[in-house]
C-alpha cells in the first residue's frame, strides 16, 4: 500500500525550514504492529506514523501489517516486506525473544530495524523508540500506593498484580517498575499473574479466582494496562464487590477514561501513540538517508529515545486529556458518563 502526499513548493520549503528530512528521500518503510486486541495500533499508532511519513518523506512507500498476536504471522509479514523492498522496518514485536532472529535476518540483508514500543533485548536493533516502560510501571503503581495511604489503608494491606504478556519485553519492564514501587512500601502482593497476549478475558478469569480466594483482603489491584484493568474491574463487579478497590491502568483508552470518570478505575497512563509514531518516522527517514539518529538513551545496548508519560486520575483528567485534545468530550462523555463528566467540569 502506498501513501503519497504531493507537497507544493511552499510546503516543501516549510519542511526544509523545520529541519525535516529532504523531500528527495525515496524508499520503502514497513510498520509492523503486534496485535488487534488493542485499538491503539489501528486508531493512533499507524495513522500517526502515516501522517508523519507523508510530511517527512512524500515519495516514500509505507507498508503496514499487523501480526494479530501471532509471532509466526509476524515473521511471515517481516519476510514479506523485505521481499517488497523495505529498507527500514519499524517493528513492535509480538514476541520480543523471537524478534531477535528477525533483527538478525534484516541486518544481514542491509535492512535497518527500529524497535517500537517493545524492546528487543537479545539482539540490538538499530534504534528503539518508546515510552519509558519501567518508569511508567513505577509511576502508576506509586500513584496507587499514595492513594491507598491517603485513604488510610493499613500498611500491611494486600494488592493483586496483573502483568502484561510474558512474551513482551515491555511488559517485563513495566512489571519491574511496579515491583520497585511496591518494595518501597509494606503493602504485600497477594498474588501475581502474567496475562497471556495481554488478553482482558484472561485477566478477568484470573482476577475472579483471586477474588474468591482473598475477598476483602484485596485493597488494590495493580494492572499493567487498561485492558487488564477492565478485566479485573469486570471480575470485581461480577463478584458484587462494593466498594471497588482502586485499580491502575495504562494507555488512556476511551473505555478506561470512562471508568475513571465513573469512579471504577483509579488511574491510567497517558502516552499519546502519535508522539512515539512521529519519532519512529523521523528515525526511519534518517536511516533511509544513511544518517545516524541522535540517541538520548541506551537500553539493551540499543540507541534509544524514551518519552515520559503522565499519570491520569480524576484530579487531572480534564487538563491532561481534554484540554490537550488527546480525546474529546464527544468521544468520551456519552450515555451513563455524562453526569460524571459534568461533575469533573469536562462538559457543562
ZADO-1210 file (C-alpha; in nm, 4 decimals, padded with zeros to 6 digits):
<atoms>
<atom x="00.0000" y="00.0000" z="00.0000" code="UNK" pos="1"/>
<atom x="00.1412" y="00.3379" z="-00.0986" code="UNK" pos="2"/>
<atom x="00.0671" y="00.6704" z="00.0688" code="UNK" pos="3"/>
<atom x="00.1767" y="00.9819" z="-00.1180" code="UNK" pos="4"/>
<atom x="00.1388" y="01.3442" z="-00.0306" code="UNK" pos="5"/>
<atom x="00.2437" y="01.5646" z="-00.3212" code="UNK" pos="6"/>
<atom x="00.3722" y="01.8745" z="-00.1489" code="UNK" pos="7"/>
<atom x="00.3545" y="02.2158" z="-00.3012" code="UNK" pos="8"/>
<atom x="00.6764" y="02.4101" z="-00.3420" code="UNK" pos="9"/>
<atom x="00.5817" y="02.6234" z="-00.0437" code="UNK" pos="10"/>
<atom x="00.5166" y="02.3207" z="00.1770" code="UNK" pos="11"/>
<atom x="00.8453" y="02.1672" z="00.0686" code="UNK" pos="12"/>
<atom x="01.0248" y="02.4835" z="00.1739" code="UNK" pos="13"/>
<atom x="00.8468" y="02.4778" z="00.5078" code="UNK" pos="14"/>
<atom x="00.9630" y="02.1204" z="00.5674" code="UNK" pos="15"/>
<atom x="01.3173" y="02.2275" z="00.4973" code="UNK" pos="16"/>
<atom x="01.2917" y="02.5203" z="00.7383" code="UNK" pos="17"/>
<atom x="01.1610" y="02.2961" z="01.0171" code="UNK" pos="18"/>
<atom x="01.4604" y="02.0678" z="00.9868" code="UNK" pos="19"/>
<atom x="01.2712" y="01.7690" z="00.8473" code="UNK" pos="20"/>
<atom x="01.4287" y="01.5254" z="00.6063" code="UNK" pos="21"/>
<atom x="01.4810" y="01.6228" z="00.2445" code="UNK" pos="22"/>
<atom x="01.1787" y="01.5672" z="00.0201" code="UNK" pos="23"/>
<atom x="01.4181" y="01.3918" z="-00.2174" code="UNK" pos="24"/>
<atom x="01.4310" y="01.0906" z="00.0145" code="UNK" pos="25"/>
<atom x="01.2846" y="00.7828" z="-00.1522" code="UNK" pos="26"/>
<atom x="01.2474" y="00.4356" z="-00.0055" code="UNK" pos="27"/>
<atom x="01.0156" y="00.1753" z="00.1396" code="UNK" pos="28"/>
<atom x="00.9436" y="00.1651" z="00.5135" code="UNK" pos="29"/>
<atom x="00.7405" y="-00.1075" z="00.6850" code="UNK" pos="30"/>
<atom x="00.5380" y="-00.0525" z="01.0015" code="UNK" pos="31"/>
<atom x="00.4670" y="-00.3867" z="01.1711" code="UNK" pos="32"/>
<atom x="00.2426" y="-00.3864" z="01.4787" code="UNK" pos="33"/>
<atom x="00.1763" y="-00.6795" z="01.7164" code="UNK" pos="34"/>
<atom x="-00.1975" y="-00.7245" z="01.7696" code="UNK" pos="35"/>
<atom x="-00.5501" y="-00.6063" z="01.7057" code="UNK" pos="36"/>
<atom x="-00.6810" y="-00.6623" z="02.0584" code="UNK" pos="37"/>
<atom x="-00.5606" y="-00.3148" z="02.1499" code="UNK" pos="38"/>
<atom x="-00.7336" y="-00.0484" z="01.9420" code="UNK" pos="39"/>
<atom x="-00.4379" y="00.1901" z="01.9657" code="UNK" pos="40"/>
<atom x="-00.2462" y="00.0459" z="01.6687" code="UNK" pos="41"/>
<atom x="-00.5246" y="00.0993" z="01.4169" code="UNK" pos="42"/>
<atom x="-00.6593" y="00.4215" z="01.5659" code="UNK" pos="43"/>
<atom x="-00.3436" y="00.6042" z="01.6758" code="UNK" pos="44"/>
<atom x="-00.0036" y="00.4446" z="01.6061" code="UNK" pos="45"/>
<atom x="-00.0384" y="00.3774" z="01.2354" code="UNK" pos="46"/>
<atom x="-00.2316" y="00.6958" z="01.1490" code="UNK" pos="47"/>
<atom x="00.0308" y="00.8955" z="01.3393" code="UNK" pos="48"/>
<atom x="00.3167" y="00.7193" z="01.1623" code="UNK" pos="49"/>
<atom x="00.1480" y="00.7506" z="00.8236" code="UNK" pos="50"/>
<atom x="00.0886" y="01.1240" z="00.8676" code="UNK" pos="51"/>
<atom x="00.4465" y="01.1851" z="00.9805" code="UNK" pos="52"/>
<atom x="00.5894" y="00.9883" z="00.6888" code="UNK" pos="53"/>
<atom x="00.3732" y="01.1820" z="00.4431" code="UNK" pos="54"/>
<atom x="00.5216" y="01.5025" z="00.5797" code="UNK" pos="55"/>
<atom x="00.8817" y="01.3876" z="00.6151" code="UNK" pos="56"/>
<atom x="00.9161" y="01.1706" z="00.3063" code="UNK" pos="57"/>
<atom x="00.6469" y="01.2400" z="00.0480" code="UNK" pos="58"/>
<atom x="00.7852" y="00.9898" z="-00.2017" code="UNK" pos="59"/>
<atom x="00.8408" y="00.7051" z="00.0426" code="UNK" pos="60"/>
<atom x="00.6293" y="00.3914" z="00.0298" code="UNK" pos="61"/>
<atom x="00.4778" y="00.2816" z="00.3629" code="UNK" pos="62"/>
<atom x="00.3696" y="-00.0788" z="00.4188" code="UNK" pos="63"/>
<atom x="00.1503" y="-00.1548" z="00.7188" code="UNK" pos="64"/>
<atom x="00.0928" y="-00.5027" z="00.8643" code="UNK" pos="65"/>
<atom x="-00.0492" y="-00.6270" z="01.1956" code="UNK" pos="66"/>
<atom x="00.0617" y="-00.9608" z="01.3415" code="UNK" pos="67"/>
<atom x="-00.2674" y="-01.0222" z="01.5263" code="UNK" pos="68"/>
<atom x="-00.0832" y="-01.1656" z="01.8298" code="UNK" pos="69"/>
<atom x="00.0846" y="-01.4374" z="01.6195" code="UNK" pos="70"/>
<atom x="00.4655" y="-01.4481" z="01.6200" code="UNK" pos="71"/>
<atom x="00.4635" y="-01.6813" z="01.3184" code="UNK" pos="72"/>
<atom x="00.2333" y="-01.4493" z="01.1228" code="UNK" pos="73"/>
<atom x="00.4522" y="-01.1518" z="01.2101" code="UNK" pos="74"/>
<atom x="00.7591" y="-01.3415" z="01.0866" code="UNK" pos="75"/>
<atom x="00.5828" y="-01.4053" z="00.7543" code="UNK" pos="76"/>
<atom x="00.4968" y="-01.0371" z="00.7326" code="UNK" pos="77"/>
<atom x="00.8546" y="-00.9420" z="00.8164" code="UNK" pos="78"/>
<atom x="00.9938" y="-01.1611" z="00.5403" code="UNK" pos="79"/>
<atom x="00.7297" y="-01.0307" z="00.3010" code="UNK" pos="80"/>
<atom x="00.8129" y="-00.6621" z="00.3499" code="UNK" pos="81"/>
<atom x="01.1832" y="-00.7336" z="00.2963" code="UNK" pos="82"/>
<atom x="01.0889" y="-00.9062" z="-00.0296" code="UNK" pos="83"/>
<atom x="00.8881" y="-00.5950" z="-00.1201" code="UNK" pos="84"/>
<atom x="01.1977" y="-00.3820" z="-00.0820" code="UNK" pos="85"/>
<atom x="01.1649" y="-00.2361" z="00.2673" code="UNK" pos="86"/>
<atom x="01.4912" y="-00.0714" z="00.3733" code="UNK" pos="87"/>
<atom x="01.3683" y="00.0202" z="00.7220" code="UNK" pos="88"/>
<atom x="01.1287" y="-00.1866" z="00.9328" code="UNK" pos="89"/>
<atom x="00.9594" y="-00.0331" z="01.2364" code="UNK" pos="90"/>
<atom x="00.8794" y="-00.3382" z="01.4481" code="UNK" pos="91"/>
<atom x="00.6590" y="-00.3730" z="01.7547" code="UNK" pos="92"/>
<atom x="00.7203" y="-00.7430" z="01.8211" code="UNK" pos="93"/>
<atom x="00.4581" y="-00.9976" z="01.9174" code="UNK" pos="94"/>
<atom x="00.7343" y="-01.1983" z="02.0857" code="UNK" pos="95"/>
<atom x="01.0358" y="-00.9948" z="02.1974" code="UNK" pos="96"/>
<atom x="01.2631" y="-01.3001" z="02.2189" code="UNK" pos="97"/>
<atom x="01.1665" y="-01.4324" z="01.8748" code="UNK" pos="98"/>
<atom x="01.2190" y="-01.0854" z="01.7291" code="UNK" pos="99"/>
<atom x="01.5938" y="-01.1181" z="01.7855" code="UNK" pos="100"/>
<atom x="01.6043" y="-01.3579" z="01.4910" code="UNK" pos="101"/>
<atom x="01.4128" y="-01.1093" z="01.2762" code="UNK" pos="102"/>
<atom x="01.6635" y="-00.8348" z="01.3535" code="UNK" pos="103"/>
<atom x="01.9485" y="-01.0663" z="01.2575" code="UNK" pos="104"/>
<atom x="01.7798" y="-01.1562" z="00.9264" code="UNK" pos="105"/>
<atom x="01.7193" y="-00.7908" z="00.8410" code="UNK" pos="106"/>
<atom x="02.0621" y="-00.6639" z="00.9330" code="UNK" pos="107"/>
<atom x="02.2204" y="-00.9452" z="00.7335" code="UNK" pos="108"/>
<atom x="02.0481" y="-00.8006" z="00.4262" code="UNK" pos="109"/>
<atom x="02.1299" y="-00.4390" z="00.4998" code="UNK" pos="110"/>
<atom x="01.7805" y="-00.3599" z="00.6291" code="UNK" pos="111"/>
<atom x="01.7532" y="-00.1328" z="00.9343" code="UNK" pos="112"/>
<atom x="01.5198" y="-00.2201" z="01.2224" code="UNK" pos="113"/>
<atom x="01.3599" y="00.0326" z="01.4572" code="UNK" pos="114"/>
<atom x="01.2212" y="-00.1409" z="01.7666" code="UNK" pos="115"/>
<atom x="00.8933" y="00.0291" z="01.8541" code="UNK" pos="116"/>
<atom x="00.7158" y="00.0349" z="02.1910" code="UNK" pos="117"/>
<atom x="00.8517" y="-00.3071" z="02.2917" code="UNK" pos="118"/>
<atom x="01.2290" y="-00.3589" z="02.3136" code="UNK" pos="119"/>
<atom x="01.4228" y="-00.6498" z="02.1646" code="UNK" pos="120"/>
<atom x="01.6684" y="-00.7429" z="02.4429" code="UNK" pos="121"/>
<atom x="01.8591" y="-01.0297" z="02.2802" code="UNK" pos="122"/>
<atom x="01.9709" y="-00.8567" z="01.9600" code="UNK" pos="123"/>
<atom x="02.0246" y="-00.4803" z="01.9408" code="UNK" pos="124"/>
<atom x="01.8067" y="-00.3145" z="01.6810" code="UNK" pos="125"/>
<atom x="01.9372" y="-00.0078" z="01.5004" code="UNK" pos="126"/>
<atom x="01.7222" y="00.2162" z="01.7209" code="UNK" pos="127"/>
<atom x="01.4480" y="00.1893" z="01.9843" code="UNK" pos="128"/>
<atom x="01.1595" y="00.4354" z="02.0289" code="UNK" pos="129"/>
<atom x="00.9130" y="00.4047" z="02.3157" code="UNK" pos="130"/>
<atom x="00.7793" y="00.5486" z="02.6332" code="UNK" pos="131"/>
<atom x="00.9831" y="00.4715" z="02.9458" code="UNK" pos="132"/>
<atom x="00.8110" y="00.1440" z="03.0310" code="UNK" pos="133"/>
<atom x="00.9808" y="00.0779" z="03.3642" code="UNK" pos="134"/>
<atom x="00.9215" y="00.4391" z="03.4603" code="UNK" pos="135"/>
<atom x="00.5529" y="00.4249" z="03.3761" code="UNK" pos="136"/>
<atom x="00.5082" y="00.0991" z="03.5715" code="UNK" pos="137"/>
<atom x="00.6646" y="00.2682" z="03.8711" code="UNK" pos="138"/>
<atom x="00.4527" y="00.5792" z="03.8184" code="UNK" pos="139"/>
<atom x="00.1088" y="00.4177" z="03.8094" code="UNK" pos="140"/>
<atom x="00.1942" y="00.1827" z="04.0970" code="UNK" pos="141"/>
<atom x="00.3307" y="00.4704" z="04.3078" code="UNK" pos="142"/>
<atom x="00.0174" y="00.6697" z="04.2311" code="UNK" pos="143"/>
<atom x="-00.1945" y="00.3803" z="04.3605" code="UNK" pos="144"/>
<atom x="00.0196" y="00.3408" z="04.6723" code="UNK" pos="145"/>
<atom x="-00.0037" y="00.7108" z="04.7541" code="UNK" pos="146"/>
<atom x="-00.3807" y="00.6959" z="04.7061" code="UNK" pos="147"/>
<atom x="-00.4139" y="00.3957" z="04.9358" code="UNK" pos="148"/>
<atom x="-00.2045" y="00.5660" z="05.2048" code="UNK" pos="149"/>
<atom x="-00.4031" y="00.8895" z="05.1745" code="UNK" pos="150"/>
<atom x="-00.7221" y="00.6896" z="05.2303" code="UNK" pos="151"/>
<atom x="-00.5904" y="00.5228" z="05.5439" code="UNK" pos="152"/>
<atom x="-00.5362" y="00.1730" z="05.4040" code="UNK" pos="153"/>
<atom x="-00.3331" y="-00.0249" z="05.6585" code="UNK" pos="154"/>
<atom x="00.0398" y="-00.0599" z="05.5910" code="UNK" pos="155"/>
<atom x="00.0226" y="-00.4388" z="05.5660" code="UNK" pos="156"/>
<atom x="-00.2732" y="-00.4490" z="05.3264" code="UNK" pos="157"/>
<atom x="-00.2700" y="-00.6746" z="05.0219" code="UNK" pos="158"/>
<atom x="-00.2735" y="-00.5994" z="04.6492" code="UNK" pos="159"/>
<atom x="-00.3057" y="-00.8068" z="04.3344" code="UNK" pos="160"/>
<atom x="-00.0586" y="-00.7563" z="04.0495" code="UNK" pos="161"/>
<atom x="-00.1715" y="-00.8232" z="03.6921" code="UNK" pos="162"/>
<atom x="00.1180" y="-00.8010" z="03.4478" code="UNK" pos="163"/>
<atom x="00.1193" y="-00.7984" z="03.0693" code="UNK" pos="164"/>
<atom x="00.2192" y="-01.0707" z="02.8269" code="UNK" pos="165"/>
<atom x="00.5155" y="-01.2895" z="02.9268" code="UNK" pos="166"/>
<atom x="00.6453" y="-01.2700" z="02.5667" code="UNK" pos="167"/>
<atom x="00.6534" y="-00.8889" z="02.5694" code="UNK" pos="168"/>
<atom x="00.9772" y="-00.7361" z="02.6969" code="UNK" pos="169"/>
<atom x="00.7998" y="-00.4042" z="02.7549" code="UNK" pos="170"/>
<atom x="00.5608" y="-00.5843" z="02.9891" code="UNK" pos="171"/>
<atom x="00.8638" y="-00.7108" z="03.1787" code="UNK" pos="172"/>
<atom x="00.9925" y="-00.3553" z="03.2172" code="UNK" pos="173"/>
<atom x="00.6511" y="-00.2366" z="03.3387" code="UNK" pos="174"/>
<atom x="00.6474" y="-00.5254" z="03.5881" code="UNK" pos="175"/>
<atom x="00.9930" y="-00.4268" z="03.7131" code="UNK" pos="176"/>
<atom x="00.8730" y="-00.0716" z="03.7716" code="UNK" pos="177"/>
<atom x="00.5721" y="-00.1986" z="03.9663" code="UNK" pos="178"/>
<atom x="00.7947" y="-00.4237" z="04.1779" code="UNK" pos="179"/>
<atom x="01.0209" y="-00.1293" z="04.2553" code="UNK" pos="180"/>
<atom x="00.7274" y="00.0815" z="04.3723" code="UNK" pos="181"/>
<atom x="00.5777" y="-00.1959" z="04.5860" code="UNK" pos="182"/>
<atom x="00.9123" y="-00.2695" z="04.7500" code="UNK" pos="183"/>
<atom x="00.9134" y="00.0853" z="04.8843" code="UNK" pos="184"/>
<atom x="00.6047" y="00.0062" z="05.0940" code="UNK" pos="185"/>
<atom x="00.4826" y="-00.2510" z="05.3428" code="UNK" pos="186"/>
<atom x="00.1904" y="-00.3464" z="05.1202" code="UNK" pos="187"/>
<atom x="00.2090" y="-00.7141" z="05.0319" code="UNK" pos="188"/>
<atom x="00.1447" y="-00.8742" z="04.6948" code="UNK" pos="189"/>
<atom x="-00.1236" y="-01.1382" z="04.7483" code="UNK" pos="190"/>
<atom x="-00.0765" y="-01.2916" z="04.4022" code="UNK" pos="191"/>
<atom x="00.0758" y="-01.2015" z="04.0665" code="UNK" pos="192"/>
<atom x="-00.0189" y="-01.3024" z="03.7116" code="UNK" pos="193"/>
<atom x="00.1385" y="-01.2667" z="03.3667" code="UNK" pos="194"/>
<atom x="-00.1510" y="-01.2198" z="03.1227" code="UNK" pos="195"/>
<atom x="-00.1035" y="-01.4208" z="02.8009" code="UNK" pos="196"/>
<atom x="-00.1259" y="-01.1926" z="02.4962" code="UNK" pos="197"/>
<atom x="-00.2456" y="-00.9083" z="02.7222" code="UNK" pos="198"/>
<atom x="-00.5935" y="-01.0616" z="02.6798" code="UNK" pos="199"/>
<atom x="-00.8552" y="-00.8932" z="02.9050" code="UNK" pos="200"/>
<atom x="-01.0701" y="-01.2098" z="02.9343" code="UNK" pos="201"/>
<atom x="-00.7708" y="-01.3991" z="03.0738" code="UNK" pos="202"/>
<atom x="-00.7024" y="-01.1208" z="03.3229" code="UNK" pos="203"/>
<atom x="-01.0694" y="-01.1249" z="03.4218" code="UNK" pos="204"/>
<atom x="-01.0709" y="-01.5029" z="03.4711" code="UNK" pos="205"/>
<atom x="-00.7607" y="-01.4893" z="03.6892" code="UNK" pos="206"/>
<atom x="-00.8868" y="-01.1945" z="03.8918" code="UNK" pos="207"/>
<atom x="-01.2176" y="-01.3731" z="03.9550" code="UNK" pos="208"/>
<atom x="-01.0296" y="-01.6649" z="04.1083" code="UNK" pos="209"/>
<atom x="-00.8281" y="-01.4351" z="04.3324" code="UNK" pos="210"/>
<atom x="-01.1417" y="-01.2528" z="04.4475" code="UNK" pos="211"/>
<atom x="-01.2857" y="-01.5874" z="04.5536" code="UNK" pos="212"/>
<atom x="-00.9566" y="-01.6681" z="04.7257" code="UNK" pos="213"/>
<atom x="-00.8824" y="-01.3387" z="04.9037" code="UNK" pos="214"/>
<atom x="-01.2130" y="-01.1500" z="04.9097" code="UNK" pos="215"/>
<atom x="-01.1987" y="-00.8289" z="05.1107" code="UNK" pos="216"/>
<atom x="-00.8254" y="-00.8616" z="05.1708" code="UNK" pos="217"/>
<atom x="-00.7717" y="-00.7138" z="04.8227" code="UNK" pos="218"/>
<atom x="-00.7209" y="-00.3425" z="04.8866" code="UNK" pos="219"/>
<atom x="-00.5786" y="-00.2512" z="04.5463" code="UNK" pos="220"/>
<atom x="-00.5092" y="-00.4001" z="04.2041" code="UNK" pos="221"/>
<atom x="-00.2031" y="-00.3037" z="04.0018" code="UNK" pos="222"/>
<atom x="-00.2978" y="-00.3814" z="03.6399" code="UNK" pos="223"/>
<atom x="-00.0410" y="-00.3235" z="03.3659" code="UNK" pos="224"/>
<atom x="-00.2747" y="-00.1763" z="03.1056" code="UNK" pos="225"/>
<atom x="-00.6326" y="-00.0630" z="03.0600" code="UNK" pos="226"/>
<atom x="-00.7437" y="-00.3910" z="02.9048" code="UNK" pos="227"/>
<atom x="-00.6302" y="-00.5998" z="03.2016" code="UNK" pos="228"/>
<atom x="-00.7674" y="-00.3330" z="03.4363" code="UNK" pos="229"/>
<atom x="-01.1049" y="-00.3575" z="03.2660" code="UNK" pos="230"/>
<atom x="-01.0960" y="-00.7345" z="03.3073" code="UNK" pos="231"/>
<atom x="-01.0209" y="-00.7005" z="03.6794" code="UNK" pos="232"/>
<atom x="-01.2985" y="-00.4452" z="03.7267" code="UNK" pos="233"/>
<atom x="-01.5458" y="-00.6706" z="03.5477" code="UNK" pos="234"/>
<atom x="-01.4499" y="-00.9560" z="03.7821" code="UNK" pos="235"/>
<atom x="-01.4944" y="-00.7328" z="04.0887" code="UNK" pos="236"/>
<atom x="-01.8394" y="-00.6220" z="03.9735" code="UNK" pos="237"/>
<atom x="-01.9444" y="-00.9771" z="03.8910" code="UNK" pos="238"/>
<atom x="-01.8479" y="-01.0778" z="04.2439" code="UNK" pos="239"/>
<atom x="-02.0563" y="-00.7949" z="04.3904" code="UNK" pos="240"/>
<atom x="-01.7534" y="-00.6205" z="04.5437" code="UNK" pos="241"/>
<atom x="-01.8579" y="-00.2870" z="04.6924" code="UNK" pos="242"/>
<atom x="-01.6822" y="-00.0546" z="04.7166" code="UNK" pos="243"/>
<atom x="-01.4332" y="-00.1440" z="04.4458" code="UNK" pos="244"/>
<atom x="-01.0662" y="-00.1323" z="04.5436" code="UNK" pos="245"/>
<atom x="-00.8611" y="00.1139" z="04.3359" code="UNK" pos="246"/>
<atom x="-00.7304" y="-00.0303" z="04.0085" code="UNK" pos="247"/>
<atom x="-00.4466" y="00.1040" z="03.7946" code="UNK" pos="248"/>
<atom x="-00.4220" y="00.1081" z="03.4171" code="UNK" pos="249"/>
<atom x="-00.2085" y="00.2243" z="03.1269" code="UNK" pos="250"/>
<atom x="-00.2810" y="00.3608" z="02.7748" code="UNK" pos="251"/>
<atom x="-00.5657" y="00.6080" z="02.8445" code="UNK" pos="252"/>
<atom x="-00.8119" y="00.4230" z="02.6236" code="UNK" pos="253"/>
<atom x="-01.1617" y="00.5686" z="02.5904" code="UNK" pos="254"/>
<atom x="-01.3036" y="00.2789" z="02.7938" code="UNK" pos="255"/>
<atom x="-01.0540" y="00.3420" z="03.0739" code="UNK" pos="256"/>
<atom x="-01.1191" y="00.7158" z="03.0766" code="UNK" pos="257"/>
<atom x="-01.4892" y="00.6392" z="03.1126" code="UNK" pos="258"/>
<atom x="-01.4162" y="00.4003" z="03.4012" code="UNK" pos="259"/>
<atom x="-01.2106" y="00.6700" z="03.5725" code="UNK" pos="260"/>
<atom x="-01.4889" y="00.9241" z="03.5245" code="UNK" pos="261"/>
<atom x="-01.7337" y="00.6720" z="03.6722" code="UNK" pos="262"/>
<atom x="-01.5038" y="00.6068" z="03.9693" code="UNK" pos="263"/>
<atom x="-01.4435" y="00.2414" z="03.8826" code="UNK" pos="264"/>
<atom x="-01.0768" y="00.2732" z="03.7786" code="UNK" pos="265"/>
<atom x="-00.8329" y="00.4847" z="03.9775" code="UNK" pos="266"/>
<atom x="-00.5682" y="00.5799" z="03.7221" code="UNK" pos="267"/>
<atom x="-00.4218" y="00.5256" z="03.3784" code="UNK" pos="268"/>
<atom x="-00.1184" y="00.6455" z="03.1855" code="UNK" pos="269"/>
<atom x="-00.1482" y="00.8980" z="02.9052" code="UNK" pos="270"/>
<atom x="00.1048" y="00.8219" z="02.6358" code="UNK" pos="271"/>
<atom x="-00.0236" y="00.9561" z="02.3045" code="UNK" pos="272"/>
<atom x="00.0889" y="00.7000" z="02.0498" code="UNK" pos="273"/>
<atom x="00.1231" y="00.9687" z="01.7854" code="UNK" pos="274"/>
<atom x="00.4238" y="01.1094" z="01.9770" code="UNK" pos="275"/>
<atom x="00.6186" y="00.7848" z="01.9514" code="UNK" pos="276"/>
<atom x="00.4910" y="00.7190" z="01.5984" code="UNK" pos="277"/>
<atom x="00.6262" y="01.0517" z="01.4776" code="UNK" pos="278"/>
<atom x="00.9610" y="00.9895" z="01.6455" code="UNK" pos="279"/>
<atom x="00.9791" y="00.6498" z="01.4746" code="UNK" pos="280"/>
<atom x="00.9087" y="00.8128" z="01.1388" code="UNK" pos="281"/>
<atom x="01.1845" y="01.0676" z="01.1962" code="UNK" pos="282"/>
<atom x="01.4298" y="00.7889" z="01.2824" code="UNK" pos="283"/>
<atom x="01.3213" y="00.5815" z="00.9813" code="UNK" pos="284"/>
<atom x="01.3795" y="00.8678" z="00.7378" code="UNK" pos="285"/>
<atom x="01.7213" y="00.9428" z="00.8853" code="UNK" pos="286"/>
<atom x="01.8177" y="00.5780" z="00.8477" code="UNK" pos="287"/>
<atom x="01.6974" y="00.5835" z="00.4867" code="UNK" pos="288"/>
<atom x="01.9260" y="00.8814" z="00.4312" code="UNK" pos="289"/>
<atom x="02.2233" y="00.6967" z="00.5797" code="UNK" pos="290"/>
<atom x="02.2249" y="00.9273" z="00.8828" code="UNK" pos="291"/>
<atom x="02.2715" y="00.8276" z="01.2481" code="UNK" pos="292"/>
<atom x="01.9696" y="00.9253" z="01.4609" code="UNK" pos="293"/>
<atom x="02.0519" y="01.1010" z="01.7865" code="UNK" pos="294"/>
<atom x="02.0134" y="00.8713" z="02.0874" code="UNK" pos="295"/>
<atom x="01.9022" y="01.0238" z="02.4158" code="UNK" pos="296"/>
<atom x="01.9138" y="00.6914" z="02.5997" code="UNK" pos="297"/>
<atom x="02.0532" y="00.3407" z="02.5646" code="UNK" pos="298"/>
<atom x="01.8529" y="00.0301" z="02.6504" code="UNK" pos="299"/>
<atom x="01.9682" y="-00.3277" z="02.5879" code="UNK" pos="300"/>
<atom x="02.2714" y="-00.1886" z="02.4040" code="UNK" pos="301"/>
<atom x="02.0346" y="-00.0153" z="02.1603" code="UNK" pos="302"/>
<atom x="02.0392" y="00.3611" z="02.0987" code="UNK" pos="303"/>
<atom x="01.7006" y="00.4815" z="02.2193" code="UNK" pos="304"/>
<atom x="01.4595" y="00.7651" z="02.2707" code="UNK" pos="305"/>
<atom x="01.2258" y="00.7129" z="02.5667" code="UNK" pos="306"/>
<atom x="00.9390" y="00.9509" z="02.6355" code="UNK" pos="307"/>
<atom x="00.7982" y="01.0265" z="02.9820" code="UNK" pos="308"/>
<atom x="00.4206" y="00.9764" z="03.0174" code="UNK" pos="309"/>
<atom x="00.1666" y="01.1326" z="03.2555" code="UNK" pos="310"/>
<atom x="-00.0421" y="00.9562" z="03.5218" code="UNK" pos="311"/>
<atom x="-00.4127" y="01.0364" z="03.4853" code="UNK" pos="312"/>
<atom x="-00.6683" y="01.0400" z="03.7683" code="UNK" pos="313"/>
<atom x="-00.9933" y="01.2303" z="03.8183" code="UNK" pos="314"/>
<atom x="-00.7825" y="01.5178" z="03.9511" code="UNK" pos="315"/>
<atom x="-00.6095" y="01.5929" z="03.6205" code="UNK" pos="316"/>
<atom x="-00.8144" y="01.4125" z="03.3551" code="UNK" pos="317"/>
<atom x="-00.9674" y="01.7355" z="03.2255" code="UNK" pos="318"/>
<atom x="-00.6340" y="01.9189" z="03.1987" code="UNK" pos="319"/>
<atom x="-00.4268" y="01.6315" z="03.0592" code="UNK" pos="320"/>
<atom x="-00.6755" y="01.4588" z="02.8307" code="UNK" pos="321"/>
<atom x="-00.9430" y="01.7056" z="02.7240" code="UNK" pos="322"/>
<atom x="-00.7714" y="02.0433" z="02.7445" code="UNK" pos="323"/>
<atom x="-00.4784" y="01.8954" z="02.5497" code="UNK" pos="324"/>
<atom x="-00.7253" y="01.7464" z="02.2996" code="UNK" pos="325"/>
<atom x="-00.5918" y="01.3925" z="02.3327" code="UNK" pos="326"/>
<atom x="-00.9582" y="01.2890" z="02.3435" code="UNK" pos="327"/>
<atom x="-01.2741" y="01.4941" z="02.3006" code="UNK" pos="328"/>
<atom x="-01.5792" y="01.5117" z="02.5294" code="UNK" pos="329"/>
<atom x="-01.7915" y="01.3949" z="02.2350" code="UNK" pos="330"/>
<atom x="-01.5962" y="01.0672" z="02.2256" code="UNK" pos="331"/>
<atom x="-01.5877" y="01.0016" z="02.5999" code="UNK" pos="332"/>
<atom x="-01.8783" y="01.1788" z="02.7694" code="UNK" pos="333"/>
<atom x="-02.1596" y="00.9654" z="02.6354" code="UNK" pos="334"/>
<atom x="-02.4562" y="00.7871" z="02.7906" code="UNK" pos="335"/>
<atom x="-02.4044" y="00.6981" z="03.1539" code="UNK" pos="336"/>
<atom x="-02.0807" y="00.9001" z="03.1707" code="UNK" pos="337"/>
<atom x="-02.2397" y="01.2388" z="03.1034" code="UNK" pos="338"/>
<atom x="-02.3092" y="01.3165" z="03.4680" code="UNK" pos="339"/>
<atom x="-01.9577" y="01.2176" z="03.5737" code="UNK" pos="340"/>
<atom x="-01.8120" y="01.4433" z="03.3049" code="UNK" pos="341"/>
<atom x="-02.0244" y="01.7309" z="03.4359" code="UNK" pos="342"/>
<atom x="-01.9029" y="01.6748" z="03.7920" code="UNK" pos="343"/>
<atom x="-01.5405" y="01.6883" z="03.6731" code="UNK" pos="344"/>
<atom x="-01.6006" y="02.0022" z="03.4684" code="UNK" pos="345"/>
<atom x="-01.5271" y="01.8294" z="03.1385" code="UNK" pos="346"/>
<atom x="-01.8625" y="01.9389" z="02.9991" code="UNK" pos="347"/>
<atom x="-02.1206" y="02.1900" z="03.1172" code="UNK" pos="348"/>
</atoms>
